[in-house]
């Protein structure tokens, strides 16, 4: 069944005593895709991931991994998944290679294949130097990579990692990012993270959840368009700004001035323009403004970061939620 | 059950590489050695009717009450506290296998510790040159009793450990359960509450579950299948409850 999506979640609900942690989540992940899972603390990310792995049961809804229902055949699902939990719990008193050997045996890798495979993941995760060290004595970065090595050990088709880059230094983040990118196409990866540029760089698709609901999903570019709905330009211009809006309308009907600074000593002021048009307007702006006796010193298009999208998306749903509360 | 041996050998390995195991064994043996010498001293003063082995096993509850909680309190409580139970249960391993693996390792360590006390009798025999001290009947019966009752005690410890993520709580719970089993039931049998006519079946049940009586029977060489069944069924029950305990925590965590 290569056509079935790697992960299919429909109407997933998880309620703890009185609190609904996950409220009717639906999403699909195609095979070989890398999905970024974003959300503020307590949004239900970890809960969703735990349900995906079959560690916790869902209250209602259906989750399928590679076409197999997690609730009905958990054993089969567990063979398809490599999972690294939040905070990456590891036994303190084992050596790295021992730990990987033990986990490999539990994951039913054949004894014959296990040795070479352990060497391979140690190499991939840059752990060769510490393979005989005791895990309790390793630094955070190494421990984190041991967790990642463990998750990819059995070469499962689906890998779920809860905040894999937390506590790593920029160099190690780079290694992890390359590692995850190298899995692209071969394995389906779901990672959650608070480091947004991280997600943006590695993930094909992003899912933002808040208060247990999906508030936005799509590629980072889609999200920008959907959530923010505009692109912005910054320019420094000298001249009469009163007639500017009319002029801008001739370039693009939705182009408007959203912020205007005070003129400096040379008469230049900083303007922020906003448009719903996704196309590149820089050239026409330049040409139009300079032909109309405006003096232009700087022009740049500001790309909203995923952070802006994240903040906008989660704030929006927060507003919805607090609106609900007020009604009550 | 194919992961049971992987888990068991892992647990045993972890016990063998851990210095605390050896420290515990050393302290246990010094404690038992102290008891043993005290017994021998009393023998040197006056002749006694019972054999040294019988007296030795009469005090079995003392090490059991302290040792079993210490051996078992860690097993599931620590897995949960560290969160490693999450990584363990997201591999194709069942809760049953995890619990049985932990139980098996703890029980084997329990047996090994008790087994090493057999050395006392060997030393005694070697240096006293008197075969009478090595009465094989009470000795074998006593060790058999230790092995059989240990099944239940260790299972109770594993059960206590499955209930709490705090090792101290698990340890105290285990201590209380074993204390209740050995002395609580014996107190109940002696109390006048159960002497009413209506409570006759309850009294019979309590009298049947007297650990101290079982010990006396075993060391006298009487091996009753009802007693074996008592420990075996108790063990199975405690293990089933441990498995349910672990799974219940998952449902509500």
Boltz contact constraints between the chains, C-beta under 6 A:
constraints:
  - contact:
      token1: [A, 53]
      token2: [B, 90]
      max_distance: 6.0
  - contact:
      token1: [A, 55]
      token2: [B, 86]
      max_distance: 6.0
  - contact:
      token1: [A, 55]
      token2: [B, 89]
      max_distance: 6.0
  - contact:
      token1: [A, 55]
      token2: [B, 90]
      max_distance: 6.0
  - contact:
      token1: [A, 75]
      token2: [B, 92]
      max_distance: 6.0
  - contact:
      token1: [A, 78]
      token2: [B, 92]
      max_distance: 6.0
  - contact:
      token1: [A, 79]
      token2: [B, 92]
      max_distance: 6.0
  - contact:
      token1: [A, 83]
      token2: [B, 90]
      max_distance: 6.0
  - contact:
      token1: [A, 85]
      token2: [B, 86]
      max_distance: 6.0
  - contact:
      token1: [A, 89]
      token2: [B, 82]
      max_distance: 6.0
  - contact:
      token1: [A, 89]
      token2: [B, 83]
      max_distance: 6.0
  - contact:
      token1: [A, 89]
      token2: [B, 84]
      max_distance: 6.0
  - contact:
      token1: [A, 91]
      token2: [B, 84]
      max_distance: 6.0
  - contact:
      token1: [A, 102]
      token2: [B, 10]
      max_distance: 6.0
  - contact:
      token1: [A, 105]
      token2: [B, 6]
      max_distance: 6.0
  - contact:
      token1: [A, 106]
      token2: [B, 3]
      max_distance: 6.0
  - contact:
      token1: [A, 106]
      token2: [B, 91]
      max_distance: 6.0
  - contact:
      token1: [A, 106]
      token2: [B, 93]
      max_distance: 6.0
  - contact:
      token1: [A, 107]
      token2: [B, 91]
      max_distance: 6.0
